[in-house]
């Protein structure tokens, strides 16, 4: 009987620990990076990597998002939707008694319904726009799979109502509205940067509206958003460096924080 009770206790202890912590080798469902569309905009948010923001003592992590570059990658193990909360500084008494502070009671600033998964771990860039009438941020998702956009390549997305003609290194691209195009960077001999020229058609003539060079490496990939306004072209360039997924924010996080497993009790002797 004593052996049976001891075995039962060990099994229950293992189950309790399993409920609270992730497996080290568990892969996240989604990998995100984010950026504000509006210039000179930056903000910090918190989110629950396991999607359990309404659960008491849920683990929350912080992310910072700016407008000039992609945020650090952050992972998500949940499903259905991801919710972002305004990052609010804790008051002194809350820091002393952290268990009284629940981040999910802070203002919900944005939420995003997740698309159906097409890969084991799906990669998405979230472009944050202006606030809606309800005060929540608009979110515009763009798939950024390494299968579609491998390192050394760039995705071009036109937000113009005109066809844009591009010369990207050795590539010639006809970029039509609403039709993204992926191109591998092909540098000229002995070059470490790549040129991007853009032209639009005005009547029977082609007018150059953009001409610039960028540094390039096979260890980066990126997205170019192109928007034309009459005779001008504005480009938002976002790049990502090849870094291990285990360096992403939220990777390997437990579902709950500050969890104490039950203290071991010796079984009674009969």
Secondary structure, DSSP 8 states (H G I E B T S, - for coil): -HHHHHHHHHHHHHHHHHHHS--TT---SEEEEEEESSTT--EEEEE-TTS-TTSTTB--EEEEE-SSS----EEE---SEEEEEE-----HHHHHTGGG--GGGS-EEEEEE----SSSSEEEEEEEEEE-TTS-EEEEEEE--TTTS-TTEEEEEE-SSS-EEEEETTEEEEE-TT--EEEE----TT-SEEEEEEEEEETTEEEEEEEEEEE--TTEEEEEEEEEETTEEEEEEEEEE---GGGSBTTT--SBSS------------
